[in-house]
Structures are given as C-alpha cells and as structure tokens.
Amino acid sequence: MKCRHCGTDVTLPFIDLGSAPPSNAYLTAGSLRAPEKWFPLRVLVCTQCWLVQTEDYGGAEELFSSDYAYFSSYSTTWLAHASDYVTAMVARLGLGKDSLVAEIAANDGYLLQYVKALGIPCFGVEPTASTAVAARQKGIEIVEEFFSTGLADRLVVEGRKADLIAANNVLAHVPDINDFLRGFAALLKPAGVATFEFPHLLRLVEESQFDTIYHEHYSYLSLTAVERIARINGLTVFDVEELATHGGSLRVFAHRSDTRKQPVSPRVAELLNREAHAGMKSADFYRGFQACAEKIKNDFLAFLLEAHNSGLKVAAYGAAAKGNTLLNFAGVRPDLLPYVVDRNPAKQGKFLPGSWIPIEDESHLKASRPDRVVILPWNLRQEVMEQLAYIREWGGKFVVAVPQLEEQ
C-alpha cells in the first residue's frame, strides 16, 4: 500500500477491525433479502508523513451514495456549534453582504442557513442527493458534486472565489487529500481563509475512540500531518483551535501560501510540539491501540450478555456510524440489542448495516420502557441524556461503551 499523500510504502499497522459494511449504508426490509457488501477495515500509519489511513476498498461514490442518511441538523448540539462558528467567523473576518462564503460538504444546510440568515452570499458543495435536497429546501444553493481541484477551477471561472471556505468533518472523508486541498488554494480569494474541522488523532488514541474508525473516514488526522499536507498543496496553516466536538476536534485555519502572509499563531507551534512530545512521530505511539479496542469490545459484550441473562431489557439510542463500528466489531445482533432509536426519519424503519438491528422512532422507547439505554454516539451523551431523561421514571439507566463502559 502506498501513502495517499506522500506515496511512501505504508506498513505500520494501527488497528484491524476485521470487516464491516459501510457504516451509513442503512438497509430496508427488502434489502435484507439480498447479499450485503462488506469490506476489510484495516488502518495503517505512514512513517514518512505520519498520515494514518485506511486501506482503500470502497470508492467514495459507493460510500456516499444518493440515499446517504446522515443529516447534520438532527443534533441540537451540532446546530449550536454551527451557529457559533458563523458568528465567530463573521466577526473575525469582517464578512458582509459583499463577501462570499462556501462550504464543502454542506450536508443539509445545517451551517449555511446561518450565513444566509445574515444576508451574506453563500453556496455549498455537497455530493449526496438526499442531503442536497434538504439544503435546497432551506433556500441554499448547492453544487451537487464531489469537491476537487477540477471543480474549484470551474467555480473560479464562474466568478465564485470565496472569502471563507468552511470544511467541517470532511477532510477525513476524501480519498485524494492532495487534490482536495489544492482545490481550496484555487477557490480562495487572495485574502481568503479556509477552516477545517476534524477529530484529533491525539484524542482518538488517548481516549481509545476506535469506533470513529469506519470506511467513510479515509484518514485520521493530526496537526502534524495536516500542516504538512496543506503546505505542500499551497496552503499555510496560521492558527488552530481545540474543540470539544466529536470527542475532541481541531479547527485549523489556513490561507493561500502564494498571496497572503499573516502572522502564524503560537498555538500552531505549541500543538505541533505537544503532538511530538506525545510521540506521534514515532511508531511506538500507534502500537497497543488494537488491544484497547479489543478490551472495549469485550467489556461491552460482557455487559450485553449479563443483561440478557439477568432479564434486563436493553435498547440503544442513535443509529450513528460510530455505533455501527462498535456493533459490527463486537458481532452484536438483535438477540442482544433488539432495536435502536433515532430521531432522523430517513433512518427510521430501516436496519443498521451489518448487525441488522431495526431502527425505531422514539415512541418505541417510551412504549417498551427498557432498563438500559446504550448511547452509541457517546460524544452527544449529555444532549441524549437530557432528551431522554424520562427513562429514569421507570428506573432506566444510560450506558456508554467508549472510552470505557459506564452506567449512569
């Protein structure tokens, strides 16, 4: 395998989760009668540029299909995050009615709706038809394609260079990370700024967040890797912020290397040094992660088996991609976890990929009154516990499996 950034042979293993179907490939009752496509899920580390990456088995078009079921707007926490981001960027960059904001991977318009509400011209790039439709229903213009340097060049010809390009939780999702970032350098105005948010690999390792690994994530990113990849593709990283989202994320700020010279925040060097001191530029840092994942899997299975043998009713909340990684790695099926509840109507009535656990709406939870509710999107545990606080009326408790098994 060659590194998708620098082309070096990649041989250092990070984790092997066996095989699984794409985590957002939810099934209908009809598709349960057909074969399901599974791919190996193995992640390796490039010891030249320190990009952590999956082996390629599924193409982006196959993973991000027209009926893609992840809609950002069903999390109130994430909507608040997007609103705060827009407020901060407008103030920091002085954006107004003469500016142009673009978002790459605009999903259902969860972020650009706040830009549009301020009267700032904007457009999104979003390849999945299901979410693009939802964004257009909010009055947001969507270019329904995968972002690339070629698309950026076409947008530039159309006069669409941007003052701000937002890219939240998409940098990890692209197979050709070099071409992707070159597109940002092409689409930015000379004084424009791009921001990238992504889960921080340092937090992923330190907190055993192995369930954030799935096929749609081609890369697992440190500032060390991103700073280098950006620099080689015409972008200069000039600031970084650490965020609480998705279990610990980074927001990286970059501008064009050829036109804009802005002082680099000391936070960049501070975080690069912290990553180096943690050992992220050495093979030893990545060894042992497999054992951490296996302990979490085994503890979760032991909990489900003990609950089953004790006659406790267990349900799950959140038909999230990370939950599918956990369930498929652990081999959980409906005999141990009979259903999962989700607020997204696009998922309700379907089945989780691999485990074939049915997805229900919240009324099912209230009717069945489970003794334990497993929160699969553990990064939203506080939001979910507040939303479902009524389960305590019948003695119900919440459970999370990552980074360690906890009951509350």
Residue, then its C-alpha position, 0 to 999 in steps of 0.5 A: m500500500k502506498c501513502r495517499h499523500c506522500g506515496t511512501d510504502v505504508t506498513l505500520p499497522f494501527i488497528d484491524l477491525g476485521s470487516a464491516p459494511p459501510s457504516n451509513a449504508y442503512l438497509t430496508a426490509g427488502s434489502l435484507r433479502a439480498p447479499e450485503k457488501w462488506f469490506p476489510l477495515r484495516v488502518l495503517v500509519c505512514t512513517q514518512c508523513w505520519l498520515v494514518q489511513t485506511e486501506d482503500y476498498g470502497g470508492a467514495e461514490e459507493l460510500f456516499s451514495s444518493d440515499y446517504a442518511y446522515f443529516s447534520s441538523y438532527s443534533t441540537t448540539w451540532l446546530a449550536h456549534a454551527s451557529d457559533y462558528v458563523t458568528a465567530m467567523v463573521a466577526r473575525l473576518g469582517l464578512g458582509k453582504d459583499s463577501l462570499v462564503a462556501e462550504i464543502a460538504a454542506n450536508d443539509g444546510y445545517l451551517l449555511q442557513y446561518v450565513k444566509a440568515l445574515g444576508i451574506p452570499c453563500f453556496g455549498v458543495e455537497p455530493t449526496a442527493s438526499t442531503a442536497v435536497a434538504a439544503r435546497q429546501k432551506g433556500i441554499e444553493i448547492v453544487e451537487e458534486f464531489f469537491s476537487t481541484g477540477l471543480a474549484d477551477r470551474l467555480v473560479v471561472e464562474g466568478r465564485k472565489a470565496d472569502l471563507i471556505a468552511a470544511n467541517n468533518v470532511l477532510a477525513h472523508v476524501p480519498d485524494i487529500n492532495d487534490f482536495l486541498r489544492g482545490f481550496a488554494a484555487l477557490l480562495k480569494p487572495a485574502g481568503v481563509a479556509t477552516f477545517e474541522f476534524p477529530h484529533l488523532l491525539r484524542l482518538v488514541e488517548e481516549s481509545q475512540f476506535d469506533t470513529i474508525y469506519h470506511e467513510h473516514y479515509s484518514y485520521l488526522s493530526l496537526t502534524a500531518v495536516e500542516r504538512i499536507a496543506r503546505i505542500n498543496g499551497l496552503t499555510v496553516f496560521d492558527v488552530e483551535e481545540l474543540a470539544t466536538h466529536g470527542g475532541s476536534l481541531r479547527v485549523f485555519a489556513h490561507r493561500s501560501d502564494t498571496r497572503k502572509q499573516p502572522v502564524s499563531p503560537r498555538v500552531a507551534e505549541l500543538l505541533n510540539r505537544e503532538a511530538h512530545a506525545g510521540m506521534k512521530s514515532a511508531d511506538f505511539y500507534r502500537g497497543f491501540q488494537a488491544c484497547a479496542e479489543k478490551i472495549k469490545n469485550d467489556f461491552l459484550a460482557f455487559l450485553l450478555e449479563a443483561h440478557n441473562s439477568g432479564l434486563k431489557v436493553a435498547a440503544y439510542g442513535a443509529a450513528a456510524k460510530g455505533n455501527t463500528l462498535l456493533n459490527f466489531a463486537g458481532v452484536r445482533p438483535d438477540l442482544l440489542p433488539y432495536v435502536v432509536d433515532r430521531n432522523p426519519a430517513k433512518q427510521g424503519k430501516f436496519l443498521p448495516g451489518s448487525w441488522i438491528p431495526i431502527e425505531d422512532e422514539s415512541h418505541l422507547k417510551a412504549s417498551r420502557p427498557d432498563r438500559v439505554v446504550i448511547l452509541p454516539w457517546n460524544l452527544r451523551q449529555e444532549v441524549m441524556e437530557q432528551l431522554a431523561y424520562i427513562r429514569e421514571w421507570g428506573g432506566k439507566f444510560v450506558v456508554a461503551v467508549p472510552q470505557l463502559e459506564e452506567q449512569 
